[in-house]
Amino acid sequence: MVGRTPAGSPFTPGYGILPTVWAGRDREFRDFDEVVAPRVANRVYEQARVVTGNRGVGKTVFLAQLAEEAREAGHLVASATARRGDAVVADLVADLARTLHASSAAAAIGDALGETLQRRIGLKVTAGGVELDLGAARERPSMAVLADTLATMLERTAREAADRDRLLLVTIDELQNAGERALEVVCHTLARVQTTHDRTTGPRGEAVRAYLPLAVYVAGLPSLPEQIRRSGSTFFERAMALDFGLLRDPDVASALRAFLDNVDVGIEAEALDRLVGLVGGYPYFLHLFGKHAWEAGSSDVVTLDDVEQAARAAEGDLARFYGERLRGLGDLAYDWLLAAAALSPGERTVGNVAARLDRTSAQLGSTVQGLIQQSLVRYEPGRGRFSFAVPGLDRHLRQSP
């Protein structure tokens, strides 16, 4: 044990950082372990998973943890994070090539395909590794060419996994960033390769379809399903939706205890309750407030006073965090948020917010949709009201000058 010093803190505030202890999402991990992995590895078709949620709820960490566990189980894994534009297609092709190369299966690429990859997208495969330089492509690849190249690499890598009685896990993060053409290519190609199959004979002589062992997880903001539909792809309709909301308080409490138990530090019951309240179910806040509570004292027990100090110490971090989330908002959108924040949670309806702004609900329709797409608020259809997507944002708005 390093001791209760900053160097020994088990908390890691940041995005996409694998923590020492996993908080929540047990159901989603069980889904992979008990449904996806065994079915796909046995070459039975299984739906892709589309993970959606606001920033900071753990989508990136979930994909990274899933990939790490899949590799440890001997499966092949290829991952990409979408950037603005069409680059995600070439990035995924490159990681598929790296996966084949790292699995000592460079021969599976072959000279002919290697030449094609270099000519089309500037992907160079050598004994030393894989290099991607889109500017080095001898042709400017069309989306049709990129789609064909991606399909070829997906099938080649999936068949390598099948030869090992394993699966190929493909993960794509931040898919909402992809351009419309790239989104269509990625979704259409993944769906097509997932349904590619060989015909074999079962134990009683019956015809059996053996699907390629391809498991797919893509992640993005809540707007992603609608973006996929607008691209013309039916991918989302065929996929299973995994909605990542806020963590339940018992999961937060369990995670906090596990983080501290892992380094032989306890926590007072009142301190734990207060810390859970500060976190508000938001995974990023678990690490932010946990870090400050850890650094507030040096004993082997986190006290309520430590947590109160943490609440004060985190104020600057929170101000920067909320300020970044609000950056670039237009005046009307900001005024809508201020008006909603001034209402009690049960009063945050379309009509009530519009009345405070002296406008009609119809006049504010596009503004509200923009706030939803930016993951600042969410609409609760069953209750007919809005809630803030990030805990504490309403309080920050009320306290802003």
C-alpha positions in Angstrom: 0.0 0.0 0.0 1.3 3.4 -1.0 -0.7 5.1 1.7 -3.3 7.8 1.6 -1.3 10.1 -0.5 -2.1 11.6 -3.9 0.1 9.0 -5.4 -1.9 6.2 -3.8 -5.3 7.5 -4.9 -7.5 4.8 -6.6 -9.6 7.5 -8.2 -8.9 8.6 -11.8 -11.1 11.5 -12.9 -11.0 11.8 -16.7 -12.6 10.3 -19.8 -12.0 6.9 -21.2 -9.6 5.9 -18.4 -9.9 2.3 -17.2 -10.5 2.4 -13.4 -9.1 0.0 -10.9 -12.6 -1.0 -10.0 -15.6 -1.2 -12.3 -18.8 0.7 -11.2 -22.1 -0.7 -12.4 -23.1 -2.0 -15.9 -23.0 -5.6 -14.6 -26.0 -6.4 -16.7 -24.2 -5.3 -19.9 -21.1 -7.3 -19.1 -23.2 -10.4 -18.3 -25.0 -9.9 -21.7 -21.6 -10.2 -23.4 -20.3 -13.0 -21.3 -23.5 -15.1 -21.3 -25.2 -14.2 -24.6 -23.0 -12.5 -27.2 -19.7 -14.3 -26.7 -21.0 -17.9 -26.6 -23.4 -17.4 -29.4 -21.1 -15.6 -31.8 -18.1 -17.9 -31.1 -20.4 -20.8 -32.0 -21.2 -19.0 -35.2 -24.8 -18.2 -34.3 -26.1 -14.8 -35.4 -26.4 -12.2 -32.7 -27.5 -8.6 -32.9 -25.1 -5.7 -32.8 -25.2 -3.6 -29.6 -25.7 0.2 -29.8 -24.6 1.9 -26.6 -26.0 5.4 -26.1 -25.7 7.9 -23.3 -24.6 11.3 -22.4 -20.9 12.2 -22.0 -19.3 11.0 -18.8 -21.6 8.0 -18.2 -19.0 5.4 -19.0 -19.5 4.4 -22.7 -15.9 4.7 -23.7 -14.7 2.9 -20.5 -17.2 0.2 -21.1 -16.0 -0.5 -24.7 -12.3 -0.4 -23.5 -13.0 -2.9 -20.7 -15.0 -5.1 -23.0 -12.1 -5.2 -25.5 -9.6 -5.9 -22.8 -11.6 -8.8 -21.4 -12.2 -10.2 -24.9 -8.5 -10.1 -25.6 -7.7 -11.9 -22.4 -10.2 -14.6 -23.4 -8.2 -15.1 -26.7 -10.7 -13.3 -29.0 -9.6 -11.0 -31.8 -10.5 -7.3 -31.2 -10.5 -4.3 -33.6 -11.5 -0.8 -32.4 -11.8 2.7 -33.8 -13.0 6.1 -32.5 -14.9 8.1 -35.1 -13.5 11.5 -36.0 -15.2 14.2 -38.0 -15.7 13.2 -41.6 -15.1 9.8 -43.2 -11.8 8.7 -41.5 -13.5 6.1 -39.3 -13.7 3.7 -42.2 -10.0 3.7 -42.9 -9.2 3.7 -39.2 -11.2 0.6 -38.7 -9.6 -1.1 -41.7 -6.2 -0.3 -40.3 -7.0 -1.7 -36.9 -8.3 -4.9 -38.5 -5.0 -5.2 -40.3 -3.1 -4.6 -37.0 -5.3 -7.3 -35.3 -4.3 -9.8 -38.0 -0.7 -8.8 -37.8 -0.6 -9.1 -34.0 -2.2 -12.5 -34.1 0.7 -13.8 -36.1 -1.7 -14.1 -39.0 0.0 -11.6 -41.3 -0.2 -14.2 -44.0 -4.0 -13.9 -43.9 -3.6 -10.4 -45.5 -1.5 -11.8 -48.3 0.5 -9.9 -50.9 -2.5 -9.2 -53.2 -4.6 -7.7 -50.4 -1.7 -5.8 -49.0 -1.1 -4.2 -52.3 -4.8 -3.3 -52.6 -4.8 -1.8 -49.1 -1.8 0.3 -49.9 -3.1 1.5 -53.2 -6.6 2.3 -51.9 -6.1 3.9 -48.5 -2.3 4.2 -48.0 -2.2 1.2 -45.6 1.2 -0.4 -45.5 1.7 -3.8 -44.0 5.2 -4.9 -43.2 6.9 -7.4 -41.0 7.4 -4.6 -38.5 3.7 -3.6 -38.3 0.9 -1.6 -39.9 1.1 2.1 -40.9 -1.8 4.2 -42.2 -1.2 7.3 -44.3 -4.3 8.4 -46.2 -2.3 10.9 -48.1 -0.1 8.1 -49.5 -3.0 6.3 -51.2 -2.4 6.1 -54.9 -6.1 6.5 -55.6 -8.6 8.8 -53.9 -10.9 6.1 -52.6 -14.6 6.4 -53.1 -17.0 5.4 -50.4 -17.9 2.3 -52.5 -14.2 1.3 -52.5 -13.9 2.0 -48.7 -17.0 -0.1 -48.1 -15.6 -3.0 -50.2 -12.2 -2.7 -48.4 -13.8 -2.7 -45.0 -16.0 -5.7 -45.9 -13.0 -7.6 -47.1 -11.0 -7.0 -43.9 -13.9 -7.8 -41.6 -14.5 -11.1 -43.3 -10.8 -12.0 -43.5 -10.3 -11.2 -39.7 -13.5 -12.9 -38.7 -12.5 -16.1 -40.6 -9.2 -16.0 -38.8 -11.1 -15.9 -35.5 -13.3 -18.8 -36.7 -10.3 -20.9 -37.4 -9.3 -20.4 -33.7 -12.8 -21.1 -32.4 -12.9 -17.5 -31.2 -14.8 -14.4 -32.2 -13.9 -11.0 -33.6 -15.1 -8.1 -31.5 -15.4 -4.8 -33.3 -16.0 -1.6 -31.2 -16.5 1.9 -32.5 -16.7 4.8 -30.1 -18.1 8.3 -30.7 -19.9 7.1 -33.8 -22.0 10.3 -33.8 -18.9 12.1 -35.1 -18.8 10.2 -38.4 -20.0 12.0 -41.5 -23.3 10.8 -43.0 -21.6 8.8 -45.8 -19.1 7.1 -43.4 -22.0 6.3 -41.0 -23.9 4.6 -43.8 -20.9 2.7 -45.0 -19.9 1.5 -41.5 -23.4 0.5 -40.5 -24.3 -1.2 -43.8 -21.0 -3.0 -44.0 -21.1 -4.3 -40.4 -24.7 -5.5 -40.9 -23.8 -7.2 -44.2 -20.8 -9.0 -42.8 -22.6 -10.0 -39.7 -25.2 -11.9 -41.8 -22.5 -13.6 -44.0 -22.6 -17.3 -43.4 -21.4 -20.7 -44.7 -23.7 -23.6 -45.2 -22.7 -26.7 -43.2 -24.3 -30.0 -42.3 -25.7 -30.6 -38.8 -25.5 -33.9 -36.8 -28.6 -35.3 -38.5 -27.7 -34.2 -41.9 -29.7 -31.0 -41.8 -28.5 -27.8 -43.5 -27.1 -25.3 -40.9 -26.0 -21.7 -41.3 -22.7 -20.9 -39.7 -22.4 -17.1 -39.4 -19.1 -15.3 -39.3 -18.2 -14.9 -35.6 -18.5 -11.1 -35.6 -19.6 -9.3 -32.5 -20.3 -5.5 -32.9 -20.5 -2.8 -30.3 -20.9 0.9 -31.3 -21.3 3.8 -28.9 -22.4 7.4 -29.2 -24.5 10.2 -27.8 -28.3 9.8 -27.5 -28.7 11.4 -31.0 -26.8 8.4 -32.6 -29.9 6.2 -33.4 -31.6 9.1 -35.2 -28.4 9.9 -37.2 -28.2 6.2 -38.2 -31.8 6.4 -39.5 -31.1 9.6 -41.4 -28.1 8.0 -43.1 -30.5 5.5 -44.7 -29.2 2.5 -42.8 -31.5 -0.1 -41.1 -28.6 -1.0 -38.7 -30.2 0.4 -35.6 -33.5 -1.4 -36.3 -31.6 -4.7 -36.3 -29.5 -3.9 -33.3 -30.1 -4.1 -29.5 -30.1 -0.7 -27.7 -28.1 -0.3 -24.5 -29.0 3.0 -22.9 -26.4 4.1 -20.4 -28.1 6.4 -17.9 -27.0 7.5 -14.5 -25.8 4.8 -12.0 -28.1 3.8 -9.2 -27.1 5.0 -5.7 -26.5 1.5 -4.5 -24.1 0.9 -7.4 -22.3 4.1 -6.6 -22.0 3.2 -2.9 -20.8 -0.3 -3.8 -18.2 1.1 -6.2 -16.9 3.7 -3.7 -16.5 1.0 -1.0 -14.7 -1.3 -3.5 -12.3 1.5 -4.6 -11.3 2.2 -1.0 -11.3 -1.5 0.2 -8.9 -2.1 -2.7 -6.3 0.1 -0.9 -7.2 -0.8 2.7 -9.0 2.4 3.4 -12.5 2.6 5.1 -15.2 5.2 5.0 -17.7 6.4 7.6 -21.4 5.6 6.9 -22.4 9.3 6.9 -19.4 10.2 4.7 -20.5 7.5 2.2 -24.0 8.7 2.0 -22.9 12.3 1.5 -20.4 11.2 -1.2 -23.1 9.2 -3.0 -25.3 12.3 -3.0 -22.5 14.5 -4.5 -21.9 11.9 -7.2 -25.5 11.9 -8.3 -25.0 8.7 -10.3 -22.6 10.3 -12.7 -19.5 8.1 -13.1 -17.1 11.1 -13.8 -18.2 12.7 -10.5 -17.5 9.5 -8.7 -13.9 9.9 -9.5 -13.8 13.7 -9.2 -15.3 13.8 -5.7 -13.6 10.6 -4.7 -10.2 12.1 -5.5 -10.8 15.2 -3.5 -12.2 13.2 -0.5 -9.1 11.0 -0.7 -6.8 14.0 -0.7 -8.7 15.8 2.2 -7.1 13.6 4.9 -4.4 11.1 5.7 -6.1 8.6 8.0 -7.1 5.1 7.0 -10.8 6.2 7.2 -12.5 8.8 5.0 -14.6 11.0 7.3 -17.6 13.2 6.7 -15.4 16.2 7.2 -13.2 14.9 4.4 -16.2 14.7 2.1 -17.3 18.2 3.0 -13.8 19.5 2.2 -14.0 17.6 -1.1 -17.3 19.3 -2.0 -15.6 22.7 -1.5 -12.4 21.7 -3.3 -14.2 20.4 -6.3 -16.0 23.7 -6.9 -13.4 25.0 -9.4 -13.4 21.7 -11.3 -17.2 21.7 -11.5 -17.3 25.3 -12.7 -14.9 24.5 -15.5 -16.7 21.3 -16.3 -20.1 23.0 -16.6 -18.7 25.9 -18.4 -17.2 23.6 -21.0 -20.5 21.8 -21.5 -22.3 25.2 -22.0 -19.7 26.6 -24.3 -21.0 27.8 -27.7 -24.7 27.9 -26.8 -26.8 30.5 -28.4 -28.6 33.1 -26.3 -32.0 31.5 -26.6 -30.7 28.0 -25.7 -28.9 29.4 -22.6 -32.1 31.4 -21.6 -34.1 28.2 -22.0 -31.8 26.4 -19.6 -31.9 29.3 -17.1 -35.7 29.2 -17.2 -35.8 25.4 -16.7 -33.3 25.6 -13.8 -35.4 28.2 -12.0 -38.4 25.8 -11.9 -38.6 22.8 -9.6 -38.0 19.4 -11.2 -41.7 18.6 -11.3 -42.5 21.9 -13.1 -40.0 21.5 -16.0 -42.5 21.0 -18.8 -42.5 22.5 -22.3 -45.3 24.9 -21.5 -43.9 26.1 -18.2 -40.5 26.9 -19.6 -42.0 28.6 -22.6 -44.2 30.7 -20.4 -41.2 32.0 -18.4 -39.7 33.1 -21.7 -42.9 34.6 -22.9 -42.9 32.4 -26.0 -45.0 29.5 -27.3 -43.9 25.9 -27.1 -43.8 25.8 -31.0 -41.4 28.7 -31.1 -38.9 26.8 -28.9 -39.2 23.4 -30.5 -35.9 23.5 -32.5 -34.1 25.1 -29.4 -35.2 22.2 -27.2 -34.2 19.6 -29.8 -30.8 21.2 -30.0 -30.3 21.0 -26.2 -31.4 17.3 -26.3 -28.9 16.5 -29.1 -26.1 18.2 -27.1 -26.9 16.0 -24.1 -27.8 18.9 -21.8 -31.4 18.0 -21.2 -33.5 14.9 -21.8 -37.2 14.6 -22.2 -39.2 12.1 -20.1 -42.2 11.2 -22.3 -44.0 9.3 -19.6 -44.0 12.3 -17.3 -44.2 15.0 -19.9 -41.3 17.0 -18.5 -37.6 17.6 -18.9 -34.7 16.9 -16.7 -31.1 18.0 -16.8 -28.8 15.3 -18.2 -25.9 16.2 -16.0 -26.3 16.2 -12.2 -25.9 19.7 -10.7 -26.1 21.6 -13.9 -29.4 23.3 -12.8 -27.8 24.4 -9.5 -24.8 25.8 -11.4 -27.1 27.8 -13.7 -29.0 29.2 -10.7 -25.7 30.3 -9.1 -24.2 31.8 -12.2 -24.0 35.6 -12.3 
